[in-house]
Amino acid sequence: MVQAKQKAKGPRQKHIPQRMCIACRRSEAKRGLMRIVRDVNGRVSLDPTGKRAGRGAYLCHDPACWEQALRRHGLERVLRVETLLDEDRAALEQIARDLVVSQSAITE
């Protein structure tokens, strides 16, 4: 007779999805990273909810990761687009600048 496995005592641990930053390759909880999404029309934008339809990529809150992803065309590669539209790139660069400002405000 095969013995049944004993059930663990106490509450079950909640599963926390992990994602990887495309620039620094550090794994973190999905909610701890910022999601960039390419929609069906080929537009690239920030997805604050993490639920929008489309191909997604994740970046840390570190401004250096944003700079690297934009400079080395990591977002284009991961999101499978030829090039970012000028207005999409400008919006993402503005987000990166805002991160620099918020990081400097935290350190002061």
Secondary structure as UniProt FT lines:
FT   STRAND          18..20
FT   TURN            22..24
FT   STRAND          27..29
FT   HELIX           30..32
FT   STRAND          34..38
FT   TURN            40..41
FT   STRAND          44..47
FT   STRAND          55..59
FT   HELIX           63..71
FT   TURN            72..73
FT   HELIX           74..79
FT   HELIX           86..107
//
